[in-house]
Amino acid sequence: DRWTFDTGKWSYPFPLLKTTPELKGPVVNDDQTVQLTCQIVYDKNEVEQRFEVTWTFDGKPDPSINTRILAGTERVATLTAQQLQNHKDKEVECQVRTYYEGREHDKSDLFRSKTLFFGIQVNPADITIDTSNIERDVTVTSTIPVVCDQGPNCCVTFKPILNTKSVVFFKNTCEHKICSADWNPQTRSYTVKVTVKIEAGFACSLTGDPHVTGFDYNYHFYEVGEYIVYTVDDRNFQVQVKTWNCWNNHVTCICGVVVREQNSIIRFVLNKSKPIITFILTITLLSGSEIKIDLYPLVMNVYIRTPAFDISKARGICGTNDGNQISKDRSLFVTVPSRTKVDVNEKYCSYVPKEKQWPNSKGITEDQAKQMCSRGISTALLYDQCKKDNTMMDNTMSDCMNDILMGETTETMDAIKSSFMTHCQEAMLKDNNSYHEQDGVLVLKPIFMDFFCPLECQQHGSCETAGKCICNNGWEGDACHIEVGKGPQISWTNSGAMCYAHEKYCDSVNLIVSNVNLLDELTCQVYTLD
């Protein structure tokens, strides 16, 4: 083609750009508006020059956004937040053609800016992780600033939405917020560290007098003292229990629990006197470890749940969680190895422990004990949901029968029922049929989390729909454990009714109190006598 132009006026039939347009932003203005800018670098100011600016999104223009014509000294075209709102998660580009007024047919070729991603990106988009991994970094990069007239209180909440049943988030526990105060105009990024737990982890329990449900074996533990139940050295996590003699000194019961994680230590110890009330204490730690304690007269049930990344690291009474169970032919608990020749002249007396036989010393026969245990277990919460689990039923029945034979007592029945309920819940956690979808997230069905009453409810009331405890006449409270009109009852003090100041310090007194709601604010009065 040949161009016709006046000598000395134009060297090209259109303004010639030496550099591509510069796409900048997002820019947050003083009035909290957001915009992208397309900056054109051109140093001449000719009256006829024109710059035609077009915006594209993933390479395609939006018909609703008009082409902008810049003239004279104008060098900047803007794209507002309103124009961007339908183009989230797209590559934005500004394109410029130049021409002189009156010569629109002689426009330049396109000058393209670099593209800018406008939206939110997560990297990596896919994560493959096994149970030995502890933490993974997920970077959430946003080029969308959070702005409003409320300062740092304006936030965008990120919640995971799952399309698989292999990972479960409990409601309101896994979300993250990016607020206006977090916006960095230079990097426009925000990094979120996520702890990923693929499986439910590991579970161990000590219940009754006590019956140990370990990683590889179930057994009874009758020793008195202080013992490490579960410990993982590399994260400074440990659970210890203390046991004492109980029920005529035939068996032992847990009377204290200590939990340590990093620099936090929680101790919980029973007094030798019988507490009148029962309750459940749950300790949840930052690592995801959970220790649940059921308190009953003279006995505590202890349930330990730890994350999957503890695999092959734990040791203690619960055993080793490496999945390598000793086969029966190698277990010294099952078989006796062949004799080895030992040149020793010492002689030792023989000892064969005498095992108890039915009936026990109170005359209860094995059949009677089975009937007692069957009736008691059938009243446990969630019994109908887990009664077809033969292994769970057999283990619970064995523990109950052992308590009647060895401990010569049925006082552990509440502890047995609580143990059954807890193990049933753990089984439900691993069953996909126990979940339903709520707000796009898989959560446990209410019957397994919320729809059951405290164990004390069954003593003076009945459990109705939605976990509401309906009290018998003369009883009140959430668990029907408060006798109407009786008031708080002090059943024990560490100094008796009187504390003699000339014998010891009387600044504080330990009490065992019943007929009270532990959630209420309580006060006590102390009188000084001459």
Rosetta blueprint (number, residue, H / E / L):
1 D L
2 R L
3 W L
4 T L
5 F L
6 D L
7 T L
8 G L
9 K L
10 W L
11 S L
12 Y L
13 P L
14 F L
15 P L
16 L L
17 L L
18 K L
19 T L
20 T L
21 P L
22 E E
23 L E
24 K E
25 G E
26 P E
27 V E
28 V E
29 N L
30 D L
31 D L
32 Q L
33 T L
34 V E
35 Q E
36 L E
37 T E
38 C E
39 Q E
40 I L
41 V L
42 Y L
43 D L
44 K L
45 N L
46 E L
47 V L
48 E L
49 Q E
50 R E
51 F E
52 E E
53 V E
54 T E
55 W E
56 T E
57 F E
58 D L
59 G L
60 K E
61 P E
62 D L
63 P L
64 S L
65 I L
66 N L
67 T L
68 R E
69 I E
70 L E
71 A E
72 G L
73 T L
74 E L
75 R L
76 V E
77 A E
78 T E
79 L E
80 T E
81 A H
82 Q H
83 Q H
84 L H
85 Q L
86 N L
87 H L
88 K L
89 D L
90 K E
91 E E
92 V E
93 E E
94 C E
95 Q E
96 V E
97 R E
98 T E
99 Y E
100 Y E
101 E L
102 G L
103 R L
104 E H
105 H H
106 D H
107 K L
108 S L
109 D L
110 L L
111 F E
112 R E
113 S L
114 K L
115 T L
116 L E
117 F E
118 F E
119 G L
120 I E
121 Q E
122 V E
123 N E
124 P L
125 A L
126 D L
127 I L
128 T L
129 I L
130 D L
131 T L
132 S L
133 N L
134 I L
135 E E
136 R E
137 D E
138 V E
139 T E
140 V E
141 T E
142 S E
143 T L
144 I L
145 P L
146 V L
147 V L
148 C L
149 D L
150 Q L
151 G H
152 P H
153 N H
154 C L
155 C E
156 V E
157 T E
158 F E
159 K L
160 P L
161 I L
162 L L
163 N L
164 T L
165 K L
166 S L
167 V L
168 V L
169 F L
170 F L
171 K L
172 N L
173 T L
174 C L
175 E L
176 H E
177 K E
178 I E
179 C E
180 S H
181 A H
182 D H
183 W L
184 N L
185 P L
186 Q L
187 T L
188 R L
189 S E
190 Y E
191 T E
192 V E
193 K E
194 V E
195 T E
196 V L
197 K L
198 I L
199 E L
200 A L
201 G L
202 F E
203 A E
204 C E
205 S E
206 L E
207 T E
208 G L
209 D L
210 P L
211 H E
212 V E
213 T E
214 G L
215 F L
216 D L
217 Y L
218 N E
219 Y E
220 H E
221 F L
222 Y L
223 E L
224 V L
225 G E
226 E E
227 Y E
228 I E
229 V E
230 Y E
231 T E
232 V E
233 D H
234 D H
235 R H
236 N L
237 F E
238 Q E
239 V E
240 Q E
241 V E
242 K E
243 T E
244 W E
245 N E
246 C E
247 W L
248 N L
249 N L
250 H L
251 V E
252 T E
253 C E
254 I E
255 C E
256 G E
257 V E
258 V E
259 V E
260 R E
261 E E
262 Q L
263 N L
264 S E
265 I E
266 I E
267 R E
268 F E
269 V E
270 L L
271 N L
272 K L
273 S L
274 K L
275 P L
276 I L
277 I L
278 T L
279 F E
280 I E
281 L E
282 T E
283 I E
284 T E
285 L L
286 L L
287 S L
288 G L
289 S L
290 E E
291 I E
292 K E
293 I E
294 D E
295 L E
296 Y E
297 P L
298 L L
299 V E
300 M E
301 N E
302 V E
303 Y E
304 I E
305 R E
306 T E
307 P L
308 A H
309 F H
310 D H
311 I L
312 S L
313 K L
314 A L
315 R E
316 G L
317 I L
318 C L
319 G L
320 T L
321 N L
322 D L
323 G L
324 N L
325 Q L
326 I L
327 S L
328 K L
329 D L
330 R L
331 S L
332 L L
333 F L
334 V L
335 T L
336 V L
337 P L
338 S L
339 R L
340 T L
341 K L
342 V L
343 D L
344 V L
345 N L
346 E L
347 K L
348 Y L
349 C L
350 S L
351 Y L
352 V L
353 P L
354 K L
355 E L
356 K L
357 Q L
358 W L
359 P L
360 N L
361 S L
362 K L
363 G L
364 I L
365 T L
366 E H
367 D H
368 Q H
369 A H
370 K H
371 Q H
372 M H
373 C H
374 S H
375 R H
376 G H
377 I H
378 S H
379 T L
380 A L
381 L L
382 L L
383 Y H
384 D H
385 Q H
386 C H
387 K L
388 K L
389 D L
390 N H
391 T H
392 M H
393 M H
394 D H
395 N H
396 T H
397 M H
398 S H
399 D H
400 C H
401 M H
402 N H
403 D H
404 I H
405 L H
406 M H
407 G H
408 E L
409 T L
410 T L
411 E L
412 T L
413 M H
414 D H
415 A H
416 I H
417 K H
418 S H
419 S H
420 F H
421 M H
422 T H
423 H H
424 C H
425 Q H
426 E H
427 A H
428 M H
429 L H
430 K L
431 D L
432 N H
433 N H
434 S H
435 Y E
436 H E
437 E E
438 Q E
439 D L
440 G L
441 V E
442 L E
443 V E
444 L E
445 K L
446 P H
447 I H
448 F H
449 M L
450 D L
451 F L
452 F L
453 C L
454 P L
455 L L
456 E L
457 C H
458 Q H
459 Q H
460 H H
461 G E
462 S E
463 C E
464 E L
465 T H
466 A H
467 G H
468 K L
469 C E
470 I E
471 C E
472 N L
473 N L
474 G L
475 W E
476 E E
477 G L
478 D L
479 A L
480 C L
481 H L
482 I E
483 E E
484 V L
485 G L
486 K L
487 G L
488 P L
489 Q E
490 I E
491 S E
492 W E
493 T E
494 N L
495 S L
496 G L
497 A L
498 M L
499 C L
500 Y L
501 A L
502 H L
503 E L
504 K L
505 Y L
506 C L
507 D L
508 S L
509 V L
510 N L
511 L E
512 I E
513 V E
514 S E
515 N L
516 V L
517 N L
518 L L
519 L L
520 D L
521 E L
522 L L
523 T L
524 C L
525 Q L
526 V L
527 Y L
528 T L
529 L L
530 D L
